[in-house]
């Protein structure tokens, strides 16, 4: 399942294959920047807020803060190991009659 976020006039998509955070122009659908800050997991999440784009970049707990003005990681913050989120595609439907 793909995790992405819209912000700063762009769509931000973690790319597991390239281990990058891709910035996509929503008007053209083209990648305008590939930032070397890939996701910690194959279904990594990304968010935008406080003037930055944020992504957990390794399973040991490294949170990268990306400046959307420069398309560069401006700082990395140590967070608890395993803080990345793994999503599973398991759904269980319980019917109540």
C-alpha positions in Angstrom: 0.0 0.0 0.0 1.4 3.4 -1.0 1.8 6.1 1.5 2.1 9.7 0.3 1.3 13.2 1.4 0.3 16.4 -0.4 2.0 19.6 0.7 4.0 22.6 -0.5 2.3 22.4 -3.9 3.6 18.9 -4.4 3.0 15.2 -3.8 5.6 13.5 -1.7 6.1 9.8 -2.3 8.6 7.4 -0.5 10.4 5.3 -3.0 11.7 2.0 -1.6 13.4 1.0 -4.8 15.6 4.1 -4.9 15.6 4.7 -1.2 14.5 8.3 -1.9 11.7 10.7 -1.1 10.3 11.7 -4.5 8.7 15.1 -5.0 6.1 15.1 -7.7 4.5 18.0 -9.5 0.7 17.3 -9.3 0.1 19.3 -12.6 2.5 17.3 -14.7 2.9 14.1 -12.7 6.7 14.3 -13.1 9.3 13.8 -10.4 10.9 17.2 -9.8 13.2 16.1 -7.0 14.6 12.9 -5.6 15.7 13.4 -2.0 18.1 10.8 -0.5 15.9 10.1 2.5 14.1 6.8 1.8 11.6 5.1 4.0 12.4 2.8 6.9 10.1 0.1 5.7 8.7 -1.0 2.4 5.4 0.8 3.1 6.9 3.9 4.7 4.9 6.9 5.6 5.5 10.5 5.1 3.9 13.7 6.5 4.0 17.4 6.1 3.8 20.1 8.8 5.6 22.9 10.5 7.1 24.1 7.3 8.8 20.7 6.5 8.2 17.2 5.1 9.0 14.4 7.6 10.0 10.8 7.0 11.3 8.0 9.2 14.4 6.8 7.3 15.7 3.9 9.3 14.3 1.2 11.6 16.7 2.2 14.4 14.8 5.5 14.7 16.0 8.3 12.5 13.4 11.0 11.5 14.5 13.2 8.6 13.2 16.8 8.3 13.1 17.9 4.7 13.1 21.6 3.7 10.6 21.9 0.8 12.4 25.2 -0.3 15.7 23.4 -0.9 14.6 19.7 -1.3 17.3 18.8 1.3 17.4 17.0 4.6 18.0 19.8 7.1 18.2 17.7 10.2 17.7 14.2 11.5 16.2 13.5 14.9 16.8 10.3 16.8 13.5 8.7 17.9 12.8 5.4 19.6 13.8 2.3 17.6 10.9 0.8 15.8 8.9 4.0 15.6 8.2 3.5 11.9 4.8 2.1 11.2 4.3 -1.2 9.4 1.0 -1.6 7.6 -0.5 -5.0 6.9 -3.0 -5.8 4.2 -5.0 -8.1 6.4 -8.6 -7.3 6.8 -11.1 -9.1 9.0 -14.8 -8.6 8.6 -16.9 -9.5 11.5 -20.6 -9.7 10.9 -23.1 -9.2 13.7 -26.5 -10.7 13.1 
